[in-house]
């Protein structure tokens, strides 16, 4: 069982977005194992939802809780 699975997905998305948004002010976060593991977990969850995390518009919309932009590049 992944430790992230015990938390609500929307909460994890918010935390990831906040951490990712702070990268410019806190560049040491780039080397954070926690941020890396959280991103991997969320990318796997997005894939299960049919989201291609390599397409920024799909990934960003999914993280923000917006519409599921499948097929948009």
C-alpha positions in Angstrom: 0.0 0.0 0.0 1.4 3.4 -1.0 1.4 5.8 2.0 -0.2 8.5 -0.2 -3.3 6.3 -0.8 -4.5 7.0 2.8 -5.1 10.7 1.9 -7.8 12.3 -0.2 -6.7 12.7 -3.8 -7.9 16.3 -3.9 -5.8 17.1 -0.8 -2.7 15.6 -2.4 -3.3 17.6 -5.6 -3.5 20.8 -3.7 -0.3 20.1 -1.7 1.6 19.1 -4.9 0.4 22.3 -6.6 1.5 24.5 -3.7 4.9 22.8 -3.5 5.4 22.9 -7.3 4.4 26.6 -7.3 7.0 27.4 -4.7 9.9 26.0 -6.8 11.1 29.4 -8.0 11.4 30.7 -4.4 12.6 27.5 -2.9 14.7 25.7 -5.6 15.9 23.1 -3.1 12.5 21.6 -3.5 13.7 20.3 -6.9 15.7 17.7 -5.0 12.9 16.8 -2.6 12.2 13.0 -2.5 8.8 13.8 -1.1 7.8 16.0 -4.0 9.2 13.5 -6.5 7.3 10.6 -4.9 4.1 12.7 -4.7 4.4 13.6 -8.4 4.8 10.0 -9.3 1.8 8.9 -7.3 -0.3 11.7 -8.8 0.8 10.9 -12.3 -0.2 7.2 -11.8 -3.6 8.4 -10.5 -4.0 10.7 -13.5 -3.2 7.8 -15.9 -5.9 5.7 -14.3 -8.3 8.5 -14.9 -7.3 8.6 -18.6 -5.2 11.8 -18.3 -1.8 12.0 -20.1 0.4 13.9 -17.6 2.9 14.6 -20.4 0.3 17.0 -21.9 0.5 20.1 -19.8 -3.1 21.2 -20.4 -4.5 17.8 -19.3 -2.2 17.5 -16.3 -2.8 21.1 -15.1 -6.6 20.8 -15.5 -6.7 17.5 -13.7 -4.6 18.8 -10.8 -6.8 21.9 -10.5 -9.9 19.7 -10.4 -11.1 21.1 -13.7 -12.6 19.3 -16.7 -10.9 16.1 -17.8 -9.2 17.3 -21.0 -8.6 14.0 -22.8 -7.3 14.2 -26.3 -6.1 17.8 -26.0 -2.4 18.5 -26.6 
